[in-house]
């Protein structure tokens, strides 16, 4: 099959394999070792075919040898690597035209920004839940300790701001008050503009009623003169 694929797609290079997961399976290592006979250092892409509201539906892994602390023989396991999905120029043009057709023109840029922020927060929540589940499995002994992951988590915790500092709390309160002031002024201006339009409509209706009254009087006077 690999030879036939090279004949049909001579310019393309096989870099790995994929399955629809949505998670890793116990026999993935065996399949990965088998594929290593045809391409060097293959990668595994796990594609989640279920509907996702945020993030990419793909996870990329490559095999690494894991040395255990208890002296048992080394074994291979999958390590997650960051990935991105790209496209050729022709594909990008087609996707751009497709997005122009399906874009909702009635939604403003502010609503789109808020939607993007909500999706970002949802993605962050999903990653935090994954970290929590991993630490729980390590704590109860279902997963071995991976010092690289633990060091990275420690770096993340060290970068978190200290919310107990008085200066930080004061700065955060000032920033929140400034943003709430803008919201309050926007609501106040919106109410004033709505009242202005209401008054203008009442004035316009009153003027229209006056003009209708004058026309009726003129018609009545013309009718009397004809009689």
N, C-alpha and C positions, 0 to 999 in steps of 0.2 A: 504493500500500500504506500509506503514512503517513497519507493522508486517511481510509482505511478504519479504520485503527487508532484514530484520534482519534474517529471516530464510535462505535466500540464501547467504548473506554476514554477517555472524555472527561476524567476526573479525573486520569489518569496522564500523566506527561510523559516523553518519551524523552530520556535523558541520554547515550546512547552505544550501543555494540554489544559483542558478545562472540564469542569462538570457543574451541574446545576445545584449542587449542595442541598440546602443552603449553608451547611457547615462542613467541616472536614470529616472524612470517614476513616475508620481504622485501616482499611485496605488501600488508602491513598499512597502510602509509602511504597508498597509493593508495585503499584502501577507506575509510580514515579521512577523507581529503580529500573523498571523494564524500559521506560522511555529514554532513560539515560544512555541506553545502547545506541540510540539513533541521533541524539543531539546532546551536546555538552552543556551541563548545568541548566537543565530545563526548569521552567517555572510552572506553577500550578495556579490557575485562575478559577476561583469559586464564584459562580454567577448566581445571584439570588433572583429567580424569575418572578417572585412575588412582588406586588406593588409596594414601592417605597415612596414616602413623602419627602425624604431628604437624603442627600448623599448619593454616592455612586453604588450601583448594585453589584460591585465586583470587589473581591479581596484577592490579593496576590501573595503567594508564598513561594519560598524556595527551601530546599532541603539542606540542613546543616547537621554536622555530627555533634551530639550532645554528650559531654563527659560528665558522668555522675560522680557525686561526692562519696558514695558508699563503696567505690572500687569495682562496681559491676562493669561489664564490657560496654563500650560506647555504642550508642544507637543513634539513628538519624531521626530528626523531627523537623517539622515545618516551622519556619520563621516568617512572620508577616513583614512585608516590605511595602512602602508607599507606592502608589501608582496613580496614573492619570490616563484619561481616554482622549486620544487625538484623532485627527481626521486629515485626509488629503484636501487639497485646495478645492477640487470639484465637489467633494462631500460637504465641505464647509459652506460653499455657496448654496447647495441644495438645502441644507439645514437652515441657513439664514432665511431663505425664501419661505420655507415651511413655517418658521417661527413668526414671520411677518403676517402670514395668513391666519394663524391661530391666535395671535396676540389679541387680548381684550383691550380695545381702544377706549372703553368707558372707564377703565381703572386708571387712576392717576399715578404719578410717580411716587407720591407719599405712601399710597397703599401698597405699591410694589416693594418699597423699601421696608415697610413694616412686615410684609409677608416674608421677605428674605431674612429679616432678623429673627422672626419666629421660627423659620426653618433652621437657621443656624443654632438657635437655642435648643431646638429639638434634637439636632445632631449632637450637640454637646452633652445633652442629657443621656443620649444613647451610649456615647463613649464612656461617660462616668458610670453608667450601670454596668458596662462591660468590665471596667476596672474593678468595681465592687464585687462582681461575681467571680472574677479571677482571684482576688485576694481572699474571698471566702473559701474557694476551693483549695487554695494553698494553705489556709489556716487549718482546715479540717484534714489535710493530708491527701486529698484526691489528686492534686497536681504537685510536681516537684518544684522546688524553689529555683527561679531563674534570676540570678543576681543582676543581669543586665536590665531586666524589666524593673526590678526593685530599685536599682540606682536611678533609672529614668523617672520613676514615680517619686522618688525622694527629691530629685531636681525640680519636678513640678510643684511639689509641696513647698519647697524652699522659695520658689518664685511667687507664691501667693502673697498678697499684701496683708499686712497686719491691721485688722479692722479695729483693734482696741486702742490705737493711738488717737490722742485727742485732736491732733492736727489733721489727720486723715478724716475723722468724723466731721470736723468743722468744715473742711473743704468739700466733703460729700454733701453736707447739708446745704452749703451755699450753692453748689451746682444744682442740686435738686430744686431749691427755691427759685433759682433763675429760670429753670425750665418750666416750673409750674407758673411763674409769673407770665411767661410768654403764652402759655396755654390760656391763662385767665384773660389776658389782654385780647387774644384772638377771639375767645368766646364773647367778650364784651363788644368788640368791634363788629362781630357777626350779628349780635343782637341789635346794635344801633343801625346797621345797614338794613336789617330786616324791617325795623320800625320805620326807617326812612322810605323804603319801598312801599310799605303799607300806607303811610301818609300820602305819598305821591299817587297811589292808586285811588285813595279816597278823593283827593283833589281832582283827579282826572274824571272820576265818575260824577262828581258834583258839577264840573264844567260841562260834561256831556249831558247831564240832566237839564242844566240851564239852557243849553242850545236846543235841546228837544222841546223845552217849554216855549222858547221864543218862536220856533218854527210852527208849533201848534197855534200860538196866538196869531201869527201872521196868516196862517191858513184860515183861521176863524174870521179875521178881519176882511180878508179877500172874499170870503163867502158872503159876509154881510153886505159888502159893497156891491157884489153882483146882484143880490136880491133888491 
